[in-house]
């Protein structure tokens, strides 16, 4: 079992999809590194990228071609100026030239050199092959985007090394929820503290705090941008942004000029019961509208489900606890990351493998657990919250209309956030002695459900809403 850090589960990247955008982007970077290590980079004459399975079927709607181009161009998804993305893509398309790793020009015709193959590779639904032509010979490397921005090669050459790191570095190696609970009981520590001890074994405390703050700042900025941007989303569905109008009707008239001031302003607002639901929905919608427009978000655990955790954390800060500070944010992110890793290790966080239960379901589970701890829940109750949230997402399909991460994806984040809050409240009123379904059982069930699910409901746009509602209907 490999070592999975909180920072593996919560990654900063560009929308709209962690598996279809961030993954291929990172795969392109890894391929460039391979070429350089083998001293082939400077000799490359032509590049071809073959996309397979789900990457091909919904790749254009998920901007996979954009991700490949940007990755090959040497742009970093964490830092690339969002406004420069379209310019880069247009230039490559118009000039038929790619500035390979931002170092040397290579002929590149997007229509010919990015190939969408409908067939699936056997290892994973999200396969891609990068091929370099050098002096008439082809050198290929195949990668798989397995969800949440994680990229692997079939042979998993690093898996043994990662397993050694897992057992020899982490003082408290965790694969199952029962193992996590055992450490909490043995050490008399909450889940967040156990997770923090593991993180401290691979990086210093200052780095942990800096990176967690950077993740939260990205989430907050994303919500701020989403709440202050109006118009329609790109892609052809003409989906009107709703967060702007919802926010306008909810906010008070106090002045602010940046995300931090905005947060404090909301905290001063008198929120009535019905408005709580509206605020939580507004926060979730804002993130995924930014995501759908190729904005910068945090995978939590994926881009398609990136709105749930920020929305629930904002709920805690603006509704439950106006005195909440970075220490509360840190605990929330540590707990959510660990719950996500349990699903990653024992099931999947890839919609192409498990449907939307693997994205929205997992994110709701992560958020429910984290909120439960902040609200005073015991370690047992935290896992109960995670179980409840997932139990009521089992079987959720991934059927994006036109292959875009918009309908039903954006609304599902709002629903996942509301379910997470409800799950946390239910868990707080549950005696662990009376629990019938432990977290590990629901994780196992989710994986069994994923394997039974038809491929047409796994991010292929070949079933469900994707075929019931045509682009011409919108």
C-alpha positions as CSV (number, residue, x, y, z in Angstrom):
1,X,0.0,0.0,0.0
2,X,1.5,3.2,-1.1
3,X,2.0,6.4,1.0
4,X,-0.8,8.8,0.2
5,X,-0.3,12.3,1.7
6,X,-3.0,14.9,2.2
7,X,-1.3,16.9,-0.5
8,X,-1.8,14.0,-2.9
9,X,-5.5,14.2,-2.3
10,X,-5.8,18.0,-2.4
11,X,-3.9,19.3,-5.5
12,X,-4.0,22.7,-7.1
13,X,-4.7,22.6,-10.8
14,X,-6.8,23.8,-13.7
15,X,-10.3,22.7,-14.5
16,X,-12.5,21.1,-15.7
17,X,-11.3,17.6,-14.8
18,X,-8.6,16.1,-12.7
19,X,-8.6,12.8,-14.6
20,X,-9.1,14.3,-18.1
21,X,-7.3,17.6,-17.7
22,X,-4.8,17.6,-14.8
23,X,-3.8,13.9,-15.3
24,X,-2.9,14.2,-19.0
25,X,-1.2,17.5,-18.2
26,X,1.0,15.8,-15.6
27,X,1.5,12.8,-17.9
28,X,2.9,15.1,-20.6
29,X,5.3,16.5,-18.0
30,X,6.4,13.0,-17.0
31,X,7.0,12.0,-20.6
32,X,9.2,15.0,-21.2
33,X,11.2,14.1,-18.1
34,X,11.6,10.5,-19.6
35,X,12.8,11.9,-22.9
36,X,15.4,14.1,-21.1
37,X,16.6,11.3,-18.9
38,X,17.2,9.1,-22.0
39,X,18.8,12.1,-23.9
40,X,16.1,12.0,-26.6
41,X,14.4,15.3,-25.9
42,X,16.6,17.4,-28.2
43,X,16.2,14.8,-31.0
44,X,12.4,14.7,-31.2
45,X,11.2,15.6,-34.6
46,X,7.5,14.8,-34.3
47,X,5.0,14.2,-31.4
48,X,1.8,12.1,-31.5
49,X,-0.6,11.7,-28.6
50,X,-3.2,8.9,-28.6
51,X,-6.1,9.1,-26.2
52,X,-8.1,6.0,-25.3
53,X,-11.4,5.1,-23.7
54,X,-13.0,7.7,-21.5
55,X,-10.2,10.2,-22.3
56,X,-11.3,9.9,-26.0
57,X,-15.1,9.8,-25.5
58,X,-15.3,12.9,-23.3
59,X,-11.9,14.3,-23.9
60,X,-12.9,17.3,-25.9
61,X,-15.6,18.3,-23.5
62,X,-13.2,17.9,-20.6
63,X,-10.4,19.9,-22.4
64,X,-8.0,16.9,-22.6
65,X,-6.6,18.2,-25.8
66,X,-5.9,21.6,-24.1
67,X,-4.2,19.8,-21.2
68,X,-2.0,17.8,-23.5
69,X,-0.9,20.9,-25.4
70,X,-0.3,22.9,-22.2
71,X,1.7,20.0,-20.7
72,X,3.8,19.6,-23.7
73,X,4.4,23.4,-23.8
74,X,5.9,23.3,-20.3
75,X,3.1,25.2,-18.5
76,X,2.6,24.4,-14.8
77,X,-1.1,23.9,-13.9
78,X,-0.5,25.3,-10.4
79,X,0.9,28.6,-11.7
80,X,0.0,29.1,-15.4
81,X,-1.9,32.4,-15.8
82,X,-5.5,31.4,-16.5
83,X,-5.9,34.2,-19.0
84,X,-2.9,32.9,-21.1
85,X,-4.4,29.4,-21.7
86,X,-6.6,30.3,-24.6
87,X,-3.9,32.3,-26.2
88,X,-1.4,29.4,-26.1
89,X,-3.9,27.0,-27.5
90,X,-4.9,29.3,-30.4
91,X,-1.3,30.0,-31.3
92,X,-0.4,26.3,-31.5
93,X,-3.5,25.6,-33.6
94,X,-2.8,28.5,-36.0
95,X,0.9,28.0,-36.4
96,X,1.0,24.2,-36.3
97,X,4.0,24.6,-34.0
98,X,4.5,23.6,-30.4
99,X,7.2,25.2,-28.2
100,X,8.2,21.9,-26.7
101,X,8.6,22.3,-22.9
102,X,9.0,26.0,-23.7
103,X,12.4,25.2,-25.1
104,X,12.3,24.3,-28.8
105,X,9.8,24.4,-31.6
106,X,8.3,21.2,-33.0
107,X,5.8,20.8,-35.8
108,X,2.5,20.0,-34.3
109,X,-0.9,19.8,-36.0
110,X,-3.5,19.5,-33.3
111,X,-6.0,17.8,-35.6
112,X,-3.5,15.2,-36.7
113,X,-1.2,14.8,-33.7
114,X,-3.8,14.3,-31.0
115,X,-5.7,11.2,-31.9
116,X,-9.0,10.3,-30.2
117,X,-9.3,6.5,-30.1
118,X,-12.7,5.1,-28.9
119,X,-11.2,1.7,-27.8
120,X,-10.2,1.1,-24.2
121,X,-6.8,0.0,-23.1
122,X,-7.1,-3.0,-20.7
123,X,-5.3,-1.5,-17.6
124,X,-7.6,1.6,-17.1
125,X,-10.4,3.5,-18.8
126,X,-8.2,6.6,-19.0
127,X,-5.2,5.6,-21.2
128,X,-2.9,7.8,-23.3
129,X,0.2,7.1,-25.3
130,X,2.8,9.7,-26.1
131,X,5.0,8.9,-29.1
132,X,8.2,10.7,-30.2
133,X,9.6,10.2,-33.7
134,X,13.4,10.4,-33.9
135,X,15.2,9.7,-37.1
136,X,12.3,7.7,-38.4
137,X,11.9,5.6,-35.3
138,X,9.0,5.8,-32.8
139,X,9.6,5.9,-29.0
140,X,6.3,5.5,-27.1
141,X,5.3,5.7,-23.5
142,X,1.8,4.9,-22.1
143,X,0.3,6.5,-19.0
144,X,-3.0,6.1,-17.2
145,X,-4.9,8.9,-15.5
146,X,-6.5,7.1,-12.6
147,X,-8.5,10.0,-11.0
148,X,-7.7,13.0,-8.8
149,X,-4.7,14.0,-11.0
150,X,-2.9,10.7,-10.2
151,X,-0.9,9.3,-13.1
152,X,0.6,5.8,-13.3
153,X,2.2,3.5,-15.8
154,X,0.9,-0.1,-16.0
155,X,4.0,-1.7,-14.7
156,X,4.0,0.6,-11.6
157,X,7.8,0.5,-11.3
158,X,7.6,2.8,-8.3
159,X,4.9,0.8,-6.4
160,X,7.4,-1.2,-4.4
161,X,9.4,1.9,-3.4
162,X,6.1,3.6,-2.4
163,X,5.1,0.6,-0.3
164,X,8.4,0.8,1.5
165,X,7.9,4.5,2.2
166,X,4.4,3.8,3.5
167,X,5.6,1.3,6.1
168,X,9.0,2.7,6.9
169,X,8.2,6.5,6.9
170,X,4.7,6.9,8.2
171,X,4.6,6.2,11.9
172,X,1.0,5.3,11.6
173,X,0.4,3.6,8.2
174,X,-3.3,3.5,7.4
175,X,-5.2,1.5,4.8
176,X,-8.5,0.9,6.5
177,X,-10.8,3.0,8.6
178,X,-10.5,0.4,11.4
179,X,-6.7,1.0,11.4
180,X,-7.2,4.7,11.6
181,X,-9.6,4.3,14.6
182,X,-7.2,1.9,16.3
183,X,-4.4,4.6,16.3
184,X,-6.9,7.3,17.5
185,X,-7.9,5.0,20.5
186,X,-4.4,3.9,21.3
187,X,-2.9,7.4,21.2
188,X,-6.1,9.2,22.5
189,X,-5.8,11.6,19.6
190,X,-8.4,12.9,17.1
191,X,-8.1,11.9,13.5
192,X,-6.5,15.2,12.4
193,X,-3.7,14.8,14.9
194,X,-2.9,11.2,13.8
195,X,-2.8,12.4,10.2
196,X,-0.6,15.3,11.1
197,X,1.9,13.0,12.7
198,X,2.2,11.1,9.4
199,X,2.6,14.3,7.5
200,X,5.3,15.5,9.9
201,X,7.3,12.3,9.1
202,X,7.8,13.4,5.4
203,X,7.9,17.3,5.7
204,X,8.5,19.9,8.3
205,X,5.7,21.8,10.1
206,X,6.3,25.1,8.4
207,X,5.9,23.4,5.0
208,X,2.8,21.6,6.0
209,X,1.2,24.9,7.2
210,X,2.4,26.8,4.2
211,X,1.0,24.2,1.7
212,X,-2.3,23.8,3.6
213,X,-2.8,27.6,3.7
214,X,-2.0,27.7,-0.1
215,X,-4.7,25.1,-0.7
216,X,-7.2,27.0,1.4
217,X,-6.3,30.3,-0.2
218,X,-6.9,28.7,-3.6
219,X,-10.3,27.4,-2.5
220,X,-11.3,30.8,-1.1
221,X,-10.2,32.7,-4.2
222,X,-12.0,30.2,-6.4
223,X,-15.3,30.8,-4.5
224,X,-14.7,34.5,-4.6
225,X,-14.2,34.5,-8.4
226,X,-17.2,32.3,-8.9
227,X,-19.4,34.5,-6.9
228,X,-18.3,37.6,-8.7
229,X,-18.4,36.4,-12.3
230,X,-21.6,36.4,-14.4
231,X,-22.5,35.2,-17.9
232,X,-22.6,31.8,-19.5
233,X,-20.1,28.9,-19.4
234,X,-18.1,27.9,-22.5
235,X,-18.7,24.7,-24.4
236,X,-22.0,25.1,-26.3
237,X,-24.6,24.3,-23.6
238,X,-25.0,28.0,-22.8
239,X,-25.3,27.2,-19.1
240,X,-25.8,30.5,-17.2
241,X,-23.7,31.0,-14.1
242,X,-25.9,31.0,-11.1
243,X,-23.5,31.7,-8.2
244,X,-23.3,35.4,-9.2
245,X,-27.1,35.9,-8.9
246,X,-27.4,33.8,-5.8
247,X,-24.5,35.7,-4.1
248,X,-25.9,39.1,-5.2
249,X,-29.3,38.3,-3.5
250,X,-27.6,36.9,-0.3
251,X,-24.8,39.3,0.5
252,X,-25.1,42.4,2.7
253,X,-24.0,45.8,1.6
254,X,-20.8,46.0,3.6
255,X,-17.7,46.9,1.5
256,X,-14.9,44.4,0.6
257,X,-12.2,44.2,-2.0
258,X,-10.6,40.8,-1.7
259,X,-11.4,37.2,-0.7
260,X,-10.4,37.6,2.9
261,X,-12.5,40.7,3.4
262,X,-15.3,39.0,1.6
263,X,-15.2,36.1,4.1
264,X,-15.3,38.5,7.0
265,X,-18.2,40.4,5.4
266,X,-20.3,37.2,5.0
267,X,-19.6,36.3,8.7
268,X,-21.3,39.6,9.7
269,X,-24.4,38.7,7.7
270,X,-27.5,37.6,9.7
271,X,-28.2,34.3,8.0
272,X,-31.7,32.8,8.3
273,X,-32.4,29.1,8.2
274,X,-33.4,28.9,4.5
275,X,-30.5,31.1,3.5
276,X,-28.1,28.5,5.0
277,X,-29.0,26.1,2.2
278,X,-28.6,28.9,-0.4
279,X,-25.2,30.0,0.9
280,X,-23.9,26.4,0.9
281,X,-25.2,25.9,-2.6
282,X,-23.8,29.2,-3.7
283,X,-20.3,28.3,-2.5
284,X,-20.4,24.9,-4.2
285,X,-21.8,26.2,-7.5
286,X,-19.2,29.0,-7.6
287,X,-16.3,26.6,-7.4
288,X,-17.5,24.3,-10.1
289,X,-18.5,27.2,-12.4
290,X,-14.9,28.3,-12.2
291,X,-13.8,24.8,-12.8
292,X,-16.0,24.4,-15.9
293,X,-14.5,27.6,-17.3
294,X,-10.9,26.2,-17.0
295,X,-10.3,28.1,-13.8
296,X,-7.9,27.2,-11.0
297,X,-9.4,24.9,-8.4
298,X,-8.2,22.3,-5.8
299,X,-8.9,18.6,-6.5
300,X,-11.0,17.4,-3.6
301,X,-10.6,14.6,-4.4
302,X,-11.2,15.5,-8.1
303,X,-11.9,18.6,-10.1
304,X,-15.5,17.5,-10.9
305,X,-16.2,17.4,-7.1
306,X,-14.0,20.3,-6.2
307,X,-16.9,22.4,-4.8
308,X,-18.0,20.2,-1.9
309,X,-15.2,20.6,0.6
310,X,-14.8,24.4,0.2
311,X,-18.5,24.8,0.5
312,X,-18.7,22.7,3.7
313,X,-15.7,24.4,5.2
314,X,-17.2,27.8,4.4
315,X,-20.4,26.7,6.1
316,X,-18.5,25.9,9.2
317,X,-16.7,29.3,9.1
318,X,-19.6,31.5,8.3
319,X,-22.5,29.7,10.0
320,X,-21.1,27.4,12.8
321,X,-18.1,29.2,14.1
322,X,-17.3,32.9,13.3
323,X,-14.1,32.5,15.4
324,X,-12.7,29.7,13.2
325,X,-9.1,30.3,12.2
326,X,-6.3,28.5,10.3
327,X,-6.1,25.8,13.0
328,X,-9.7,24.8,12.2
329,X,-9.0,24.9,8.5
330,X,-5.9,22.7,9.0
331,X,-7.9,20.1,10.9
332,X,-10.6,20.1,8.3
333,X,-8.2,19.5,5.4
334,X,-6.2,16.9,7.2
335,X,-9.3,14.8,8.1
336,X,-10.8,15.2,4.6
337,X,-7.6,14.2,2.9
338,X,-7.2,11.0,5.0
339,X,-10.8,9.9,4.3
340,X,-10.2,10.4,0.6
341,X,-7.0,8.3,0.7
342,X,-8.9,5.4,2.3
343,X,-11.3,5.4,-0.7
344,X,-8.3,5.8,-3.1
345,X,-6.5,2.8,-1.6
346,X,-9.5,0.5,-1.3
347,X,-11.8,1.5,-4.2
348,X,-11.4,4.4,-6.6
349,X,-11.8,8.2,-7.0
350,X,-12.1,7.9,-10.8
351,X,-15.5,8.5,-12.4
352,X,-14.2,6.6,-15.4
353,X,-13.9,3.5,-13.1
354,X,-16.7,4.1,-10.6
355,X,-19.1,6.7,-11.8
356,X,-19.9,9.9,-9.9
357,X,-20.2,8.0,-6.6
358,X,-16.4,7.9,-6.8
359,X,-16.2,11.7,-7.1
360,X,-19.2,13.5,-5.5
361,X,-19.7,10.5,-3.2
362,X,-16.1,10.5,-1.9
363,X,-16.0,14.3,-1.6
364,X,-19.2,14.4,0.4
365,X,-17.7,11.6,2.6
366,X,-14.5,13.6,3.1
367,X,-16.4,16.8,3.9
368,X,-18.8,15.1,6.3
369,X,-16.0,13.5,8.3
370,X,-14.0,16.8,8.5
371,X,-17.0,18.8,9.6
372,X,-17.9,16.2,12.2
373,X,-14.5,16.5,13.9
374,X,-14.8,20.3,14.0
375,X,-18.2,20.1,15.5
376,X,-16.8,18.0,18.3
377,X,-17.4,14.5,17.1
378,X,-15.3,11.6,18.3
379,X,-13.1,9.6,16.0
380,X,-15.7,6.9,15.8
381,X,-18.4,9.5,14.9
382,X,-16.2,11.1,12.2
383,X,-16.0,7.7,10.4
384,X,-19.7,7.3,10.9
385,X,-20.2,10.7,9.1
386,X,-18.0,9.6,6.3
387,X,-20.0,6.3,6.0
388,X,-23.4,8.0,6.0
389,X,-22.4,10.4,3.3
390,X,-21.1,7.7,0.9
391,X,-24.0,5.3,1.7
392,X,-26.4,7.8,0.2
393,X,-24.3,8.3,-3.0
394,X,-23.9,4.6,-3.8
395,X,-24.7,3.9,-7.5
396,X,-24.5,7.6,-8.6
397,X,-23.6,7.6,-12.3
398,X,-21.4,9.9,-14.3
399,X,-23.3,11.0,-17.4
400,X,-22.2,14.5,-18.4
401,X,-24.2,16.1,-21.2
402,X,-22.0,16.7,-24.3
403,X,-19.0,15.5,-22.3
404,X,-18.8,18.8,-20.4
405,X,-18.3,19.1,-16.7
406,X,-21.4,21.2,-16.3
407,X,-24.7,19.3,-16.3
408,X,-25.3,17.5,-13.9
409,X,-21.9,18.0,-12.4
410,X,-22.1,21.5,-11.1
411,X,-25.4,21.0,-9.2
412,X,-24.2,17.7,-7.8
413,X,-21.6,19.6,-5.9
414,X,-24.3,21.6,-4.1
415,X,-26.2,18.4,-3.3
416,X,-23.0,16.7,-2.1
417,X,-22.2,19.6,0.2
418,X,-25.7,19.6,1.7
419,X,-25.6,15.8,2.2
420,X,-22.2,16.1,3.9
421,X,-23.6,18.6,6.5
422,X,-26.6,16.4,7.1
423,X,-24.4,13.3,7.5
424,X,-22.2,15.1,10.1
425,X,-25.2,16.1,12.1
426,X,-26.6,12.5,12.0
427,X,-23.2,11.1,13.1
428,X,-23.1,13.5,16.0
429,X,-26.3,12.0,17.3
430,X,-25.3,8.4,16.7
431,X,-23.9,6.1,19.4
432,X,-21.0,4.1,17.7
433,X,-22.2,1.0,19.5
434,X,-25.4,1.1,17.4
435,X,-23.6,1.3,14.0
436,X,-24.6,-1.4,11.5
437,X,-22.5,-0.3,8.5
438,X,-18.8,0.6,9.2
439,X,-16.9,2.9,6.8
440,X,-14.8,0.0,5.4
441,X,-17.9,-1.9,4.4
442,X,-19.3,1.0,2.5
443,X,-16.0,1.6,0.8
444,X,-16.0,-2.1,-0.3
445,X,-19.6,-1.8,-1.4
446,X,-18.8,1.3,-3.5
447,X,-16.0,-0.6,-5.3
448,X,-18.3,-3.6,-5.9
449,X,-20.9,-1.2,-7.2
450,X,-18.3,0.4,-9.5
451,X,-17.3,-2.9,-11.0
452,X,-20.9,-3.8,-11.6
453,X,-21.8,-0.5,-13.2
454,X,-22.1,-0.4,-17.0
455,X,-19.4,1.5,-18.8
456,X,-21.9,3.8,-20.4
457,X,-22.4,5.4,-16.9
458,X,-18.7,5.9,-16.3
459,X,-17.8,9.3,-17.8
460,X,-18.3,8.2,-21.4
461,X,-21.4,10.2,-22.2
462,X,-22.9,7.1,-23.7
463,X,-25.8,6.8,-21.2
464,X,-28.1,8.6,-18.8
465,X,-28.6,12.3,-19.2
466,X,-25.8,12.4,-21.8
467,X,-28.1,10.6,-24.3
468,X,-31.5,11.7,-23.0
469,X,-30.6,15.4,-23.5
470,X,-28.9,16.3,-26.7
471,X,-26.8,19.5,-27.3
472,X,-29.5,20.6,-29.7
473,X,-32.0,20.6,-26.9
474,X,-30.1,23.1,-24.9
